[in-house]
Amino acid sequence: MRNDTYGSDTYETKEQIVQLSFYRGEHEAALRAFELPEEQARFTALPGEVLELSLNDENRYPVVILAGDMPVGFFVLHRGEVTAPFSDNPNAILLRALSVNQAHQGRGYAKRGMQDAAAFVMEHFPGVEEIVLAVNERNLVAKRLYEASGFRDTGRQRLGPIGMQHILSLSLE
């Protein structure tokens, strides 16, 4: 069941309601307590590492994946010239720093968040036509997650901080 309230997209699962929401101050303690297994931590930033930067940049929008009212996941949507290396589309938005707290992994929260990203972006960012992201070529689990959520490999690659990355895209048109 979908329930569009409070600027969030809400879905009920068998366990509880999962929704995307813009970051609010009440989420901070839980986000700063996020932990990731070492094999995941090398591929993404923890919310506590990027939250301050996001809050001080008008083109970055921190988004929280909530299970009920508990923050279980996080990512940043980033607009502006930063998308140029990822897409020729000036109306693209970059999705970065996706993570799900280790204590809440394996319950489908990342998949639910990525499946709902398109609707969330269309609702809150009129005019955005594409979501783009980069995923490390060794991060096969994440690449499969994105592709299962509708993202397509563009065939583009770029050198990231720890190796080659595939550029993936989700058209919103």
C-alpha positions, 0 to 999 in steps of 0.5 A: 500500500502506498501512502504519500504523506510528509514528503515521503513515499511509504510502503508496507511490508510484512514486517513494517512500513519502509519509506524514504524521507529527507534527513531530519535532525531526529535521524542524526544519532542513528545515522552516526551509529551506522556500522558496515562490514569491512568488505562494504566499508571500502566501497561507500561512505558511512552517513556520519562521514558525509552528513555534514558535507551534505547539510552544508551544500545546497546541491546535496540532499541526504535521504534516509531509508526508514523502517517504521521510524528507525533509520536503517539506510542512507544515501545522498542525492547530488545535483549540479555540475557533479553529474557531468562525468556520469551523464550528458543529461543536464537534468540528471541527479547523482545517487551516492553513498548508499549504505544500510546499517549492518544490524539491519542488512538482509531484510531488503531495505536497500532494494526497497529504497532503490526501487522507490528512488525513482518515485521519490526523485520525481516527486521532490525534484521536478525536471530531473530526467535521470538518476545516475551512480557509479559502482566499483567493478568489484562491488558485484553485490551492489551492482546486482542490487542496482540492476534489479532496481531498474538501473542499467549499465551505460557502458561508461566507466571511470576511475574511482578512489579504489578502482574502476567504476561502472556508471549506471543510469535509471531513466525517469522519462 
